[in-house]
Amino acid sequence: MPTDLRPRREVTSFVRRSARMRDSLRRTYEAQVGGLVLDVPAGELRTSVADDAGVLDPAALFGRVAPLVVEIGCGPGDSLVPMATARPEVDVLAFEVYEPAVAALVSRLVREGVRNVRVAAVDAVAGLERLVPAGSLAEVWTFFPDPWPKARHHKRRLVDAAFADLVAARLAPGGRWRLATDWAGYAEQMRAVLDAHPAFVAEDEDGVGTRGDRPVTRFERRGLAEGRAITDLSYRRAG
Ligand SMILES: C[S@@+](CC[C@H](N)C(=O)[O-])C[C@H]1O[C@@H](n2cnc3c(N)ncnc32)[C@H](O)[C@@H]1O
């Protein structure tokens, strides 16, 4: 196909990394596709979602009707597993593009018998857009999204005005968006985006939340070791 006719790749918040993993981990992962791991019809890329994938039915996915939380970029589940375990009354759908991290998460979910988590190994933007029903989410968690600190990479940052529109559309009225970062510049960007957004109201005067039940993850620990301060933010979707 001539170069100029190839479909344009959008800028994504992640780069594709080699997904080598131990055989035993791969087997655990593959055994859970269609179980804990959503079997999502892929689009052009492995991390994309086919146009005709269809919106999920959370009740069918979890086998019950419960408040639904989405975590974006859960990594191996350092926050997700303890937070979901501590709140058995909610269901959590996680999006994570890095398959070895998804495999590590799945292995932990199986080992610990966690029943209220499902994971989709696709881009969270496509997942939210195509799989998650509008107005269905009680909460969205975005903890330590890749910071892309260099100015020329800022366009890759996940949290921008367009992404805030998407999160607002998927949250139920009154639903909460919790975010955390160890990069001061990204915290400022998050706050600017959310303060300017008509659908969001800061939970505290300036949006600064507390870590609450959020455990310290290895990414957070690295940030702290490198001298960065942690910012937690919490906003609600207005009525
Ligand atoms: C810095 S890590 C933080 C992981 C985890 N939230 C924590 O606090 O330990 C960011 C994660 O987001 C994932 N990620 C980045 N962009 C994503 C996207 N668009 N959809 C799903 N996952 C994404 C990366 O693969 C990575 O695992």
The ligand as an SDF file (V2000), in Angstrom:
LIG
                    3D

 27 29  0  0  0  0  0  0  0  0999 V2000
    3.6890    4.0180   35.0790 C   0  0  0  0  0  0  0  0  0  0  0  0
    2.7340    2.5780   34.9330 S   0  0  0  0  0  0  0  0  0  0  0  0
    1.7020    2.6260   36.3930 C   0  0  0  0  0  0  0  0  0  0  0  0
    1.0680    1.3060   36.6980 C   0  0  0  0  0  0  0  0  0  0  0  0
    0.0920    1.2910   37.8920 C   0  0  0  0  0  0  0  0  0  0  0  0
   -1.0360    2.1830   37.7010 N   0  0  0  0  0  0  0  0  0  0  0  0
    0.8120    1.6020   39.1830 C   0  0  0  0  0  0  0  0  0  0  0  0
    0.5570    2.6650   39.7740 O   0  0  0  0  0  0  0  0  0  0  0  0
    1.5940    0.7710   39.6180 O   0  0  0  0  0  0  0  0  0  0  0  0
    1.5870    3.0310   33.6480 C   0  0  0  0  0  0  0  0  0  0  0  0
    0.8780    1.8200   33.0450 C   0  0  0  0  0  0  0  0  0  0  0  0
   -0.1200    2.2650   32.1420 O   0  0  0  0  0  0  0  0  0  0  0  0
   -0.1220    1.4080   31.0020 C   0  0  0  0  0  0  0  0  0  0  0  0
   -0.7400    2.1880   29.9000 N   0  0  0  0  0  0  0  0  0  0  0  0
   -0.2640    3.3090   29.3250 C   0  0  0  0  0  0  0  0  0  0  0  0
   -1.1290    3.7830   28.4230 N   0  0  0  0  0  0  0  0  0  0  0  0
   -2.2040    2.9280   28.4360 C   0  0  0  0  0  0  0  0  0  0  0  0
   -3.4240    2.8860   27.7060 C   0  0  0  0  0  0  0  0  0  0  0  0
   -3.7310    3.8090   26.7910 N   0  0  0  0  0  0  0  0  0  0  0  0
   -4.2760    1.8850   27.9530 N   0  0  0  0  0  0  0  0  0  0  0  0
   -3.9860    0.9210   28.8800 C   0  0  0  0  0  0  0  0  0  0  0  0
   -2.8350    0.9120   29.5910 N   0  0  0  0  0  0  0  0  0  0  0  0
   -1.9580    1.9060   29.3790 C   0  0  0  0  0  0  0  0  0  0  0  0
    1.3420    1.0530   30.8120 C   0  0  0  0  0  0  0  0  0  0  0  0
    1.5150   -0.1400   30.0580 O   0  0  0  0  0  0  0  0  0  0  0  0
    1.8160    0.8940   32.2670 C   0  0  0  0  0  0  0  0  0  0  0  0
    1.6520   -0.4220   32.7310 O   0  0  0  0  0  0  0  0  0  0  0  0
  1  2  1  0
  2  3  1  0
  2 10  1  0
  3  4  1  0
  4  5  1  0
  5  6  1  0
  5  7  1  0
  7  8  2  0
  7  9  1  0
 10 11  1  0
 11 12  1  0
 11 26  1  0
 12 13  1  0
 13 14  1  0
 13 24  1  0
 14 15  1  0
 14 23  1  0
 15 16  2  0
 16 17  1  0
 17 18  1  0
 17 23  2  0
 18 19  1  0
 18 20  2  0
 20 21  1  0
 21 22  2  0
 22 23  1  0
 24 25  1  0
 24 26  1  0
 26 27  1  0
M  CHG  2   2   1   9  -1
M  END
$$$$
